[in-house]
């Protein structure tokens, strides 16, 4: 694989940089750079700016309103947007549901939902995990019983990220208890405004209700909201998860985190010199940077293979494991670097306009918040332990 960028790719990078310089609001980039909490409106504003340029559906083909970019262009776009401190693209509609609908949805579903995802008419969340079905996702117990032209849904989903903002949720539901667990699962689209849907926030250790429980009590869902065939949802779920796990690698986010870590270590002193000049700390930073470079190369290879028509498989698990471990290592080193300033954590200080006196330098609180919040990375999207089992079976044939 040739890892040098062509003149055309370099020109594309320059185009992305120019677009960000002209269109990324300073208010948003400042919030991202300072680690402040982003509101729903912040995300919607950035989505709208990208969509106006035709750059929101970064993984979508042009026929559905996407960019039609290849793997290298998407990689460059992620590098440049994270380096510029742009908000992330919320993945649930764009990176998860969109590809599933394009491959398995009906023509009516594509015509209705895909434009609404791009235009911001619908905010989606993911209804996969349950209290008894996290890593063992095939154990979902939320039921959908056919009643004429509707399914009646009962059950509970948990760890529903940003579900408090969502208009719709795509869910794995059990439509049959016959045969293997995987054979009785269906993929259903549910309007969150339907009677019987209740969202209960879960406050995380960083003080933010980022995730939620979603309860379904006799929720009636039209049959036309079924994606694909009944009892074939496990196939669609696996397809979605391969895209999610590749995205979780987060090369751009890791690079932005590494740059922030280096700035912190240059600002913080140790024995009268910058912490980054300490050979023991510098060696830790160097090792995580080497790991990141290797992972970024693997990510490019996987994305290039996907662009050539190969479905990502166990490689997605490799990227999920290594990418999340690297990001957690960067977070841990940043928290180490701020030293005692990491301890007085005042969650309210992360809200825009909060009248709270910070303890220590302005980078201390975001470093601690990122450490707390990103402990989840090795769990969601399929725990790293499960991903290692997938790797051992699919690649090592153990």
C-alpha angles and dihedrals in degrees: 000000000000108000096187117102120240122233088255091054092047089051089051090052090052089050091053092048092050091049092051093047091053103035111027105097113235089224091061097043090048091053092049093045092050093045094242121158116268120222127220088256091055091056093044092050092053093044090053092051091051093044092052087058092044091245103114100086093059094164096037127101117246092247089070096044096270131129097257087217122163124234095271093050091051089049092051092047092052091048094051098043094050092045089053091050094243118165114262120256105254100244106207099086100023105038102024116027096029096062091045092053092047092054103033108012126102120256089252091053092049093049093048106037106031097062090044091054091053094044093050093242091128127038110201133203132188123251104192112109124071132179089264098030113058112113088006093058093166087070094074112148102185103118132214113193118191113241110173109292093354142062116226108218125202129170145062138281124195140195088033101173114223089350089144088071099042128115093187138021128204109215142191106223133177112245097165138028094196123110124349118000092245092056096064100055126107133189113235134181113217130190107229090214092064113117111262097037113118127180119203118186123231113208111218128214090266090060097251125120091222095145132044148190114242118201126197120201114180091324111180113218123183114247090234087069089072111108113220118329128346113260091016095093094109090068091052092045092055091048091053093047094054088058092044094050093049089051091048089064084081099191092171093048090048091052092049089048091049091051090050091048091054091050091051092047090050091051096044116076131218119191090344096310133088112281090234089066091058104106095218095051092039090054091055091050091047093051094051089047091053090049090049093052091052092047092049090055091050090048091054091050092051094047091047090052090049090051088054090058101266114134112233110247131159088352087073089057091051091052092045092054099043096038095052094044091052093049091049091049090052091049091049093050092049090051090048090051095056089052116185091005088072092069106062095070113179107181095195090065089073093066116096111257094012111162094219124128108235121231109231128337120351092250094058099077096048090048090056093043091052090049092052097042098044094056082089093063095085091050110043123071088035118325117268090243090060091045090055089054089052090050093048092052102037101038108018092035091221 
